[in-house]
């Protein structure tokens, strides 16, 4: 018979059946032998250490959870990350400031527009042009971010339902999200990884008919949300699986730096949009949903209500977009590009712009070439900018040495900080509750590993 493994997954303890042997033996199948021997000598009791992931379908990406279990009870839980590391922050040091948007949008791929917005706001602070960004560009940024917040929370509802065995919830959630992705494609040309928000504004104005399309999509999404509420909130199985599971108190959130819906589910209404407004959020009418259960159920309720609050903000944005206006700063040394068009051959510079720089103005062609290949210079200094990401507070720290590329770019991704709470939320609970607890954190590993 084979007894449970030790803390090192590669060491297997064999209990001998022969009456001639009285001492257990250890067989090493990998890892460092001294560590295995030390661990084997230290153990005075049998333990089971199992790996959940990094390919497990309920770990929200390539996350490895090392669980020590006693029967069905989790006695120790540790998170192993780094399987999705792409070197985004280091790569940004070798690209121009504008090209950096193309990198950071790929971090948290479920909520790409928030990384774009936070990064561009930080660049604009370094440039000293925060007040020069056109109001219409800020309104479009808010519109896109709030739509993205809804689509991100819909992924949480869909995947969370699927992990608990409710396939209908998954189908409804992703069907609703599809309506928002269509809007993203109409406005930016892409369903995700948009690189739409640029330093100084946005890449292009919303196309004709987009406002009506957003209103139509909001009506459909609101209908899907009602269906999801009917399926989830009165479901006794869902309540039994989520209530009093993955409990994380306010004190624990504060000590671990946990923000977002996890923090607001403890009763603290902390939201960067209210405490440190950006993009004109102080001019919008919306509430910050909270709950006081501090468990997975409370986080579900907070995220559902946040979807409705985001719809309120989107409707206000649509009212403000009725009047036309510029969507990029007037300084042509920074404004690149704001002449995009979506044609039958895909998105690119408009034909009128190409005719001008190629046929009528050699100076425009030279300027365009230098701006695209070399980029603009940013004054030396450093800045820290925060935005309210769907998973919590996203921080962007940029350092400039006065050149055309960032000297250093670092992101405080909320998923990374929130994931530190796995041990506190899971230890002492059941193995099945680990799935619920991790789902309630809603981590995206692209943002964790970066």
One Martini backbone bead per residue (centre of mass of N, CA, C, O) as a GRO file, in nm:
protein
  450
    1UNK     BB    1   0.101   0.033   0.015
    2UNK     BB    2   0.023   0.387  -0.026
    3UNK     BB    3   0.101   0.665   0.109
    4UNK     BB    4   0.117   0.972   0.147
    5UNK     BB    5   0.253   1.250   0.059
    6UNK     BB    6   0.462   1.491   0.079
    7UNK     BB    7   0.536   1.813   0.028
    8UNK     BB    8   0.694   1.674  -0.182
    9UNK     BB    9   0.554   1.535  -0.463
   10UNK     BB   10   0.811   1.323  -0.524
   11UNK     BB   11   0.756   1.194  -0.243
   12UNK     BB   12   0.720   0.850  -0.150
   13UNK     BB   13   0.548   0.661   0.085
   14UNK     BB   14   0.636   0.335   0.214
   15UNK     BB   15   0.458   0.073   0.358
   16UNK     BB   16   0.555  -0.206   0.493
   17UNK     BB   17   0.463  -0.563   0.498
   18UNK     BB   18   0.701  -0.675   0.618
   19UNK     BB   19   0.813  -0.820   0.921
   20UNK     BB   20   1.127  -0.737   0.882
   21UNK     BB   21   1.014  -0.450   0.864
   22UNK     BB   22   1.003  -0.120   1.054
   23UNK     BB   23   1.090   0.093   0.831
   24UNK     BB   24   1.029   0.339   0.643
   25UNK     BB   25   1.032   0.424   0.300
   26UNK     BB   26   1.191   0.634   0.043
   27UNK     BB   27   1.097   0.760  -0.283
   28UNK     BB   28   1.263   0.917  -0.548
   29UNK     BB   29   1.120   1.106  -0.851
   30UNK     BB   30   1.227   1.393  -0.766
   31UNK     BB   31   1.420   1.637  -0.696
   32UNK     BB   32   1.567   1.706  -0.396
   33UNK     BB   33   1.701   1.488  -0.179
   34UNK     BB   34   1.751   1.658   0.079
   35UNK     BB   35   1.462   1.757   0.099
   36UNK     BB   36   1.327   1.483   0.118
   37UNK     BB   37   1.478   1.377   0.368
   38UNK     BB   38   1.402   1.605   0.559
   39UNK     BB   39   1.098   1.570   0.535
   40UNK     BB   40   1.082   1.271   0.618
   41UNK     BB   41   1.204   1.317   0.904
   42UNK     BB   42   0.990   1.529   1.007
   43UNK     BB   43   0.770   1.341   0.974
   44UNK     BB   44   0.497   1.211   1.196
   45UNK     BB   45   0.282   1.206   0.961
   46UNK     BB   46   0.033   1.169   0.748
   47UNK     BB   47   0.010   1.299   0.406
   48UNK     BB   48  -0.165   1.503   0.159
   49UNK     BB   49  -0.046   1.611  -0.164
   50UNK     BB   50  -0.202   1.822  -0.401
   51UNK     BB   51  -0.270   1.912  -0.739
   52UNK     BB   52  -0.417   2.216  -0.866
   53UNK     BB   53  -0.287   2.206  -1.138
   54UNK     BB   54  -0.228   2.417  -1.413
   55UNK     BB   55  -0.490   2.261  -1.582
   56UNK     BB   56  -0.727   2.334  -1.426
   57UNK     BB   57  -1.052   2.452  -1.501
   58UNK     BB   58  -1.081   2.619  -1.198
   59UNK     BB   59  -0.805   2.831  -1.214
   60UNK     BB   60  -0.813   3.071  -1.425
   61UNK     BB   61  -0.572   2.920  -1.544
   62UNK     BB   62  -0.218   2.893  -1.483
   63UNK     BB   63  -0.278   2.754  -1.183
   64UNK     BB   64  -0.115   2.645  -0.881
   65UNK     BB   65  -0.239   2.422  -0.632
   66UNK     BB   66  -0.126   2.340  -0.303
   67UNK     BB   67  -0.270   2.067  -0.129
   68UNK     BB   68  -0.336   1.992   0.203
   69UNK     BB   69  -0.490   1.691   0.320
   70UNK     BB   70  -0.766   1.575   0.546
   71UNK     BB   71  -0.931   1.423   0.354
   72UNK     BB   72  -1.158   1.698   0.291
   73UNK     BB   73  -0.949   1.877   0.438
   74UNK     BB   74  -0.786   2.181   0.436
   75UNK     BB   75  -0.460   2.260   0.579
   76UNK     BB   76  -0.312   2.356   0.301
   77UNK     BB   77  -0.247   2.655   0.090
   78UNK     BB   78  -0.085   2.707  -0.230
   79UNK     BB   79   0.050   2.931  -0.470
   80UNK     BB   80   0.144   2.878  -0.818
   81UNK     BB   81   0.330   3.080  -1.030
   82UNK     BB   82   0.449   3.165  -1.382
   83UNK     BB   83   0.318   3.010  -1.646
   84UNK     BB   84   0.247   3.319  -1.798
   85UNK     BB   85   0.506   3.451  -1.854
   86UNK     BB   86   0.590   3.748  -2.087
   87UNK     BB   87   0.751   4.022  -2.030
   88UNK     BB   88   0.602   4.300  -2.056
   89UNK     BB   89   0.759   4.511  -1.885
   90UNK     BB   90   1.030   4.471  -2.033
   91UNK     BB   91   0.936   4.523  -2.326
   92UNK     BB   92   0.852   4.828  -2.280
   93UNK     BB   93   1.161   4.932  -2.276
   94UNK     BB   94   1.166   4.866  -2.620
   95UNK     BB   95   0.931   5.077  -2.654
   96UNK     BB   96   0.724   5.295  -2.716
   97UNK     BB   97   0.477   5.459  -2.560
   98UNK     BB   98   0.255   5.366  -2.759
   99UNK     BB   99   0.337   5.060  -2.779
  100UNK     BB  100   0.270   4.987  -2.480
  101UNK     BB  101  -0.033   4.933  -2.518
  102UNK     BB  102   0.000   4.655  -2.669
  103UNK     BB  103   0.097   4.513  -2.408
  104UNK     BB  104  -0.093   4.584  -2.156
  105UNK     BB  105  -0.362   4.469  -2.286
  106UNK     BB  106  -0.246   4.154  -2.236
  107UNK     BB  107  -0.276   4.088  -1.949
  108UNK     BB  108  -0.579   4.137  -1.879
  109UNK     BB  109  -0.786   3.984  -2.114
  110UNK     BB  110  -1.074   4.062  -1.978
  111UNK     BB  111  -0.951   4.381  -1.904
  112UNK     BB  112  -0.785   4.578  -2.118
  113UNK     BB  113  -0.884   4.885  -2.089
  114UNK     BB  114  -0.757   4.945  -1.806
  115UNK     BB  115  -0.461   4.932  -1.881
  116UNK     BB  116  -0.470   5.149  -2.094
  117UNK     BB  117  -0.575   5.380  -1.916
  118UNK     BB  118  -0.360   5.380  -1.692
  119UNK     BB  119  -0.117   5.421  -1.876
  120UNK     BB  120  -0.208   5.685  -2.022
  121UNK     BB  121  -0.243   5.858  -1.768
  122UNK     BB  122   0.056   5.840  -1.690
  123UNK     BB  123   0.177   5.964  -1.944
  124UNK     BB  124   0.018   6.235  -1.919
  125UNK     BB  125   0.151   6.319  -1.658
  126UNK     BB  126   0.442   6.334  -1.765
  127UNK     BB  127   0.358   6.544  -1.998
  128UNK     BB  128   0.128   6.752  -1.889
  129UNK     BB  129  -0.185   6.669  -2.045
  130UNK     BB  130  -0.444   6.609  -1.882
  131UNK     BB  131  -0.614   6.882  -1.955
  132UNK     BB  132  -0.591   6.830  -2.286
  133UNK     BB  133  -0.789   6.619  -2.290
  134UNK     BB  134  -1.058   6.551  -2.436
  135UNK     BB  135  -1.374   6.500  -2.331
  136UNK     BB  136  -1.462   6.287  -2.535
  137UNK     BB  137  -1.233   6.089  -2.473
  138UNK     BB  138  -1.314   6.041  -2.174
  139UNK     BB  139  -1.596   5.932  -2.233
  140UNK     BB  140  -1.506   5.691  -2.403
  141UNK     BB  141  -1.339   5.559  -2.187
  142UNK     BB  142  -1.570   5.512  -1.988
  143UNK     BB  143  -1.748   5.349  -2.173
  144UNK     BB  144  -1.544   5.114  -2.222
  145UNK     BB  145  -1.488   5.037  -1.925
  146UNK     BB  146  -1.783   4.970  -1.838
  147UNK     BB  147  -1.828   4.752  -2.045
  148UNK     BB  148  -1.585   4.583  -1.943
  149UNK     BB  149  -1.694   4.533  -1.659
  150UNK     BB  150  -1.935   4.368  -1.746
  151UNK     BB  151  -1.784   4.148  -1.911
  152UNK     BB  152  -1.612   4.051  -1.673
  153UNK     BB  153  -1.847   3.968  -1.482
  154UNK     BB  154  -1.967   3.762  -1.681
  155UNK     BB  155  -1.730   3.569  -1.662
  156UNK     BB  156  -1.763   3.509  -1.365
  157UNK     BB  157  -2.050   3.393  -1.384
  158UNK     BB  158  -1.996   3.175  -1.599
  159UNK     BB  159  -1.752   3.019  -1.472
  160UNK     BB  160  -1.873   2.976  -1.193
  161UNK     BB  161  -2.114   2.808  -1.285
  162UNK     BB  162  -1.953   2.584  -1.428
  163UNK     BB  163  -1.786   2.490  -1.172
  164UNK     BB  164  -2.081   2.409  -1.033
  165UNK     BB  165  -2.258   2.278  -1.293
  166UNK     BB  166  -2.385   2.541  -1.455
  167UNK     BB  167  -2.428   2.564  -1.787
  168UNK     BB  168  -2.647   2.782  -1.830
  169UNK     BB  169  -2.488   3.015  -1.705
  170UNK     BB  170  -2.260   3.014  -1.908
  171UNK     BB  171  -2.424   3.068  -2.164
  172UNK     BB  172  -2.551   3.335  -2.072
  173UNK     BB  173  -2.293   3.494  -2.008
  174UNK     BB  174  -2.158   3.472  -2.297
  175UNK     BB  175  -2.394   3.591  -2.455
  176UNK     BB  176  -2.386   3.869  -2.320
  177UNK     BB  177  -2.087   3.936  -2.386
  178UNK     BB  178  -2.115   3.940  -2.695
  179UNK     BB  179  -2.256   4.216  -2.715
  180UNK     BB  180  -2.001   4.377  -2.622
  181UNK     BB  181  -1.792   4.276  -2.829
  182UNK     BB  182  -1.934   4.405  -3.070
  183UNK     BB  183  -1.883   4.694  -2.979
  184UNK     BB  184  -1.576   4.684  -2.973
  185UNK     BB  185  -1.547   4.617  -3.274
  186UNK     BB  186  -1.688   4.873  -3.383
  187UNK     BB  187  -1.491   5.087  -3.239
  188UNK     BB  188  -1.183   4.933  -3.253
  189UNK     BB  189  -1.179   4.638  -3.432
  190UNK     BB  190  -1.183   4.471  -3.153
  191UNK     BB  191  -1.259   4.239  -2.897
  192UNK     BB  192  -0.952   4.241  -2.804
  193UNK     BB  193  -0.670   4.391  -2.763
  194UNK     BB  194  -0.701   4.703  -2.876
  195UNK     BB  195  -0.533   4.974  -2.860
  196UNK     BB  196  -0.733   5.240  -2.823
  197UNK     BB  197  -0.596   5.368  -2.594
  198UNK     BB  198  -0.415   5.676  -2.600
  199UNK     BB  199  -0.194   5.907  -2.581
  200UNK     BB  200  -0.436   6.182  -2.568
  201UNK     BB  201  -0.666   5.942  -2.613
  202UNK     BB  202  -0.800   5.807  -2.902
  203UNK     BB  203  -0.783   5.653  -3.206
  204UNK     BB  204  -1.108   5.693  -3.238
  205UNK     BB  205  -1.409   5.749  -3.313
  206UNK     BB  206  -1.720   5.685  -3.307
  207UNK     BB  207  -1.921   5.544  -3.508
  208UNK     BB  208  -2.183   5.534  -3.687
  209UNK     BB  209  -2.440   5.400  -3.471
  210UNK     BB  210  -2.314   5.327  -3.188
  211UNK     BB  211  -2.516   5.442  -2.982
  212UNK     BB  212  -2.755   5.262  -3.065
  213UNK     BB  213  -2.608   4.993  -3.021
  214UNK     BB  214  -2.558   5.025  -2.718
  215UNK     BB  215  -2.852   5.047  -2.632
  216UNK     BB  216  -2.935   4.771  -2.741
  217UNK     BB  217  -2.730   4.604  -2.576
  218UNK     BB  218  -2.825   4.687  -2.294
  219UNK     BB  219  -3.104   4.555  -2.312
  220UNK     BB  220  -2.999   4.266  -2.345
  221UNK     BB  221  -2.818   4.248  -2.094
  222UNK     BB  222  -3.041   4.303  -1.889
  223UNK     BB  223  -3.199   4.046  -1.957
  224UNK     BB  224  -2.973   3.845  -1.885
  225UNK     BB  225  -2.940   3.932  -1.589
  226UNK     BB  226  -3.221   3.844  -1.496
  227UNK     BB  227  -3.178   3.547  -1.559
  228UNK     BB  228  -2.936   3.503  -1.374
  229UNK     BB  229  -3.080   3.577  -1.112
  230UNK     BB  230  -3.297   3.357  -1.127
  231UNK     BB  231  -3.087   3.116  -1.131
  232UNK     BB  232  -2.909   3.202  -0.863
  233UNK     BB  233  -3.037   3.353  -0.601
  234UNK     BB  234  -3.269   3.105  -0.552
  235UNK     BB  235  -3.052   2.885  -0.527
  236UNK     BB  236  -2.982   2.649  -0.289
  237UNK     BB  237  -2.718   2.532  -0.395
  238UNK     BB  238  -2.562   2.794  -0.435
  239UNK     BB  239  -2.586   2.892  -0.143
  240UNK     BB  240  -2.445   2.646  -0.008
  241UNK     BB  241  -2.168   2.689  -0.172
  242UNK     BB  242  -2.122   3.018  -0.083
  243UNK     BB  243  -2.198   3.036   0.200
  244UNK     BB  244  -1.940   3.062   0.418
  245UNK     BB  245  -1.727   3.085   0.178
  246UNK     BB  246  -1.435   3.234   0.166
  247UNK     BB  247  -1.356   3.394   0.412
  248UNK     BB  248  -1.291   3.765   0.430
  249UNK     BB  249  -1.198   4.005   0.611
  250UNK     BB  250  -1.124   4.329   0.654
  251UNK     BB  251  -0.852   4.287   0.796
  252UNK     BB  252  -0.738   4.095   0.579
  253UNK     BB  253  -0.757   4.286   0.339
  254UNK     BB  254  -0.572   4.508   0.455
  255UNK     BB  255  -0.314   4.324   0.505
  256UNK     BB  256  -0.313   4.215   0.182
  257UNK     BB  257  -0.426   4.428  -0.035
  258UNK     BB  258  -0.729   4.398  -0.083
  259UNK     BB  259  -0.954   4.454  -0.355
  260UNK     BB  260  -1.261   4.527  -0.450
  261UNK     BB  261  -1.513   4.303  -0.417
  262UNK     BB  262  -1.379   4.177  -0.166
  263UNK     BB  263  -1.384   4.440   0.003
  264UNK     BB  264  -1.691   4.524  -0.043
  265UNK     BB  265  -1.797   4.249   0.098
  266UNK     BB  266  -1.715   4.384   0.396
  267UNK     BB  267  -1.834   4.711   0.369
  268UNK     BB  268  -1.619   4.869   0.198
  269UNK     BB  269  -1.645   5.169  -0.015
  270UNK     BB  270  -1.390   5.113  -0.213
  271UNK     BB  271  -1.326   5.353  -0.485
  272UNK     BB  272  -1.139   5.517  -0.712
  273UNK     BB  273  -1.371   5.680  -0.854
  274UNK     BB  274  -1.418   5.832  -0.568
  275UNK     BB  275  -1.133   5.887  -0.419
  276UNK     BB  276  -0.968   5.909  -0.727
  277UNK     BB  277  -1.049   6.063  -0.979
  278UNK     BB  278  -1.101   5.992  -1.333
  279UNK     BB  279  -1.221   6.088  -1.635
  280UNK     BB  280  -1.469   6.231  -1.476
  281UNK     BB  281  -1.620   6.056  -1.243
  282UNK     BB  282  -1.733   6.296  -1.060
  283UNK     BB  283  -1.977   6.349  -1.290
  284UNK     BB  284  -2.105   6.081  -1.204
  285UNK     BB  285  -2.393   5.872  -1.141
  286UNK     BB  286  -2.308   5.651  -0.868
  287UNK     BB  287  -2.266   5.348  -0.698
  288UNK     BB  288  -2.125   5.152  -0.420
  289UNK     BB  289  -2.128   4.835  -0.375
  290UNK     BB  290  -2.223   4.635  -0.087
  291UNK     BB  291  -2.123   4.401   0.178
  292UNK     BB  292  -2.127   4.186   0.499
  293UNK     BB  293  -2.033   3.871   0.458
  294UNK     BB  294  -1.734   3.799   0.342
  295UNK     BB  295  -1.815   3.613   0.096
  296UNK     BB  296  -1.896   3.462  -0.195
  297UNK     BB  297  -2.185   3.569  -0.202
  298UNK     BB  298  -2.121   3.872  -0.171
  299UNK     BB  299  -1.950   3.894  -0.434
  300UNK     BB  300  -2.177   3.829  -0.626
  301UNK     BB  301  -2.365   4.068  -0.552
  302UNK     BB  302  -2.168   4.296  -0.615
  303UNK     BB  303  -2.123   4.233  -0.919
  304UNK     BB  304  -2.413   4.257  -1.013
  305UNK     BB  305  -2.451   4.555  -0.923
  306UNK     BB  306  -2.217   4.672  -1.091
  307UNK     BB  307  -2.348   4.632  -1.364
  308UNK     BB  308  -2.578   4.840  -1.320
  309UNK     BB  309  -2.393   5.084  -1.264
  310UNK     BB  310  -2.253   5.077  -1.540
  311UNK     BB  311  -2.508   5.132  -1.703
  312UNK     BB  312  -2.551   5.414  -1.592
  313UNK     BB  313  -2.287   5.532  -1.705
  314UNK     BB  314  -2.330   5.468  -2.003
  315UNK     BB  315  -2.585   5.643  -2.039
  316UNK     BB  316  -2.434   5.909  -1.976
  317UNK     BB  317  -2.234   5.891  -2.208
  318UNK     BB  318  -2.438   5.898  -2.443
  319UNK     BB  319  -2.533   6.184  -2.386
  320UNK     BB  320  -2.240   6.321  -2.426
  321UNK     BB  321  -2.209   6.207  -2.740
  322UNK     BB  322  -2.398   6.390  -2.914
  323UNK     BB  323  -2.156   6.576  -2.934
  324UNK     BB  324  -1.908   6.670  -3.111
  325UNK     BB  325  -1.541   6.598  -3.118
  326UNK     BB  326  -1.245   6.559  -3.007
  327UNK     BB  327  -1.000   6.258  -2.943
  328UNK     BB  328  -0.734   6.443  -2.947
  329UNK     BB  329  -0.475   6.603  -2.910
  330UNK     BB  330  -0.337   6.886  -3.070
  331UNK     BB  331  -0.058   6.772  -3.045
  332UNK     BB  332   0.134   6.641  -3.311
  333UNK     BB  333   0.373   6.512  -3.131
  334UNK     BB  334   0.148   6.299  -3.000
  335UNK     BB  335  -0.077   6.253  -3.215
  336UNK     BB  336  -0.102   5.897  -3.230
  337UNK     BB  337  -0.345   5.796  -3.403
  338UNK     BB  338  -0.642   5.998  -3.553
  339UNK     BB  339  -0.686   5.857  -3.872
  340UNK     BB  340  -0.873   5.629  -3.858
  341UNK     BB  341  -1.011   5.343  -4.047
  342UNK     BB  342  -1.289   5.137  -4.150
  343UNK     BB  343  -1.264   4.893  -4.390
  344UNK     BB  344  -1.265   4.629  -4.610
  345UNK     BB  345  -0.937   4.592  -4.524
  346UNK     BB  346  -0.964   4.722  -4.254
  347UNK     BB  347  -0.761   4.874  -4.021
  348UNK     BB  348  -0.652   5.221  -4.076
  349UNK     BB  349  -0.556   5.461  -4.246
  350UNK     BB  350  -0.685   5.700  -4.403
  351UNK     BB  351  -0.698   5.803  -4.726
  352UNK     BB  352  -0.669   6.106  -4.677
  353UNK     BB  353  -0.407   6.087  -4.510
  354UNK     BB  354  -0.235   5.944  -4.722
  355UNK     BB  355  -0.258   6.160  -4.944
  356UNK     BB  356  -0.123   6.386  -4.784
  357UNK     BB  357   0.159   6.248  -4.702
  358UNK     BB  358   0.219   6.141  -5.011
  359UNK     BB  359   0.122   6.408  -5.207
  360UNK     BB  360   0.136   6.716  -5.040
  361UNK     BB  361   0.333   6.646  -4.770
  362UNK     BB  362   0.650   6.606  -4.666
  363UNK     BB  363   0.631   6.690  -4.367
  364UNK     BB  364   0.412   6.484  -4.287
  365UNK     BB  365   0.575   6.232  -4.360
  366UNK     BB  366   0.812   6.278  -4.168
  367UNK     BB  367   0.651   6.300  -3.910
  368UNK     BB  368   0.514   6.023  -3.925
  369UNK     BB  369   0.773   5.856  -3.929
  370UNK     BB  370   0.891   5.955  -3.656
  371UNK     BB  371   0.646   5.891  -3.472
  372UNK     BB  372   0.636   5.581  -3.534
  373UNK     BB  373   0.945   5.498  -3.494
  374UNK     BB  374   1.037   5.688  -3.241
  375UNK     BB  375   0.864   5.897  -3.108
  376UNK     BB  376   0.802   6.051  -2.813
  377UNK     BB  377   0.901   6.262  -2.564
  378UNK     BB  378   0.958   6.222  -2.209
  379UNK     BB  379   0.988   6.356  -1.928
  380UNK     BB  380   1.157   6.334  -1.659
  381UNK     BB  381   1.030   6.078  -1.437
  382UNK     BB  382   0.760   5.992  -1.205
  383UNK     BB  383   0.461   5.775  -1.178
  384UNK     BB  384   0.128   5.723  -1.020
  385UNK     BB  385  -0.154   5.519  -1.128
  386UNK     BB  386  -0.507   5.480  -1.073
  387UNK     BB  387  -0.761   5.222  -1.114
  388UNK     BB  388  -1.084   5.068  -1.148
  389UNK     BB  389  -1.091   4.750  -1.153
  390UNK     BB  390  -1.279   4.464  -1.155
  391UNK     BB  391  -1.051   4.343  -0.927
  392UNK     BB  392  -0.946   4.641  -0.858
  393UNK     BB  393  -0.652   4.798  -0.794
  394UNK     BB  394  -0.478   4.972  -1.044
  395UNK     BB  395  -0.127   5.011  -1.090
  396UNK     BB  396   0.097   5.270  -1.233
  397UNK     BB  397   0.454   5.261  -1.292
  398UNK     BB  398   0.648   5.532  -1.420
  399UNK     BB  399   0.968   5.576  -1.593
  400UNK     BB  400   1.164   5.858  -1.701
  401UNK     BB  401   1.467   5.971  -1.903
  402UNK     BB  402   1.363   6.145  -2.170
  403UNK     BB  403   1.264   5.948  -2.372
  404UNK     BB  404   1.090   5.716  -2.606
  405UNK     BB  405   1.109   5.527  -2.351
  406UNK     BB  406   1.070   5.337  -2.096
  407UNK     BB  407   1.258   5.274  -1.815
  408UNK     BB  408   0.990   5.198  -1.642
  409UNK     BB  409   0.738   4.929  -1.595
  410UNK     BB  410   0.467   4.897  -1.354
  411UNK     BB  411   0.220   4.664  -1.219
  412UNK     BB  412  -0.067   4.664  -1.006
  413UNK     BB  413  -0.225   4.379  -0.986
  414UNK     BB  414  -0.509   4.263  -0.837
  415UNK     BB  415  -0.478   3.953  -0.871
  416UNK     BB  416  -0.210   3.924  -0.723
  417UNK     BB  417  -0.304   4.024  -0.443
  418UNK     BB  418  -0.564   3.849  -0.409
  419UNK     BB  419  -0.415   3.564  -0.424
  420UNK     BB  420  -0.297   3.575  -0.125
  421UNK     BB  421  -0.588   3.465   0.001
  422UNK     BB  422  -0.610   3.157  -0.036
  423UNK     BB  423  -0.526   3.041   0.235
  424UNK     BB  424  -0.734   3.191   0.419
  425UNK     BB  425  -0.992   3.078   0.254
  426UNK     BB  426  -0.923   2.746   0.254
  427UNK     BB  427  -0.836   2.685   0.527
  428UNK     BB  428  -1.062   2.444   0.677
  429UNK     BB  429  -1.187   2.344   0.430
  430UNK     BB  430  -1.299   2.215   0.150
  431UNK     BB  431  -1.214   2.109  -0.154
  432UNK     BB  432  -1.471   2.219  -0.302
  433UNK     BB  433  -1.423   2.521  -0.187
  434UNK     BB  434  -1.183   2.608  -0.358
  435UNK     BB  435  -1.335   2.669  -0.616
  436UNK     BB  436  -1.510   2.896  -0.496
  437UNK     BB  437  -1.289   3.083  -0.384
  438UNK     BB  438  -1.135   3.133  -0.649
  439UNK     BB  439  -1.379   3.239  -0.808
  440UNK     BB  440  -1.429   3.490  -0.613
  441UNK     BB  441  -1.162   3.631  -0.695
  442UNK     BB  442  -1.113   3.641  -1.008
  443UNK     BB  443  -0.859   3.551  -1.159
  444UNK     BB  444  -0.597   3.664  -1.389
  445UNK     BB  445  -0.296   3.535  -1.503
  446UNK     BB  446  -0.195   3.757  -1.694
  447UNK     BB  447  -0.173   3.966  -1.450
  448UNK     BB  448   0.004   3.805  -1.253
  449UNK     BB  449   0.261   3.746  -1.444
  450UNK     BB  450   0.337   3.941  -1.701
   0.00000   0.00000   0.00000
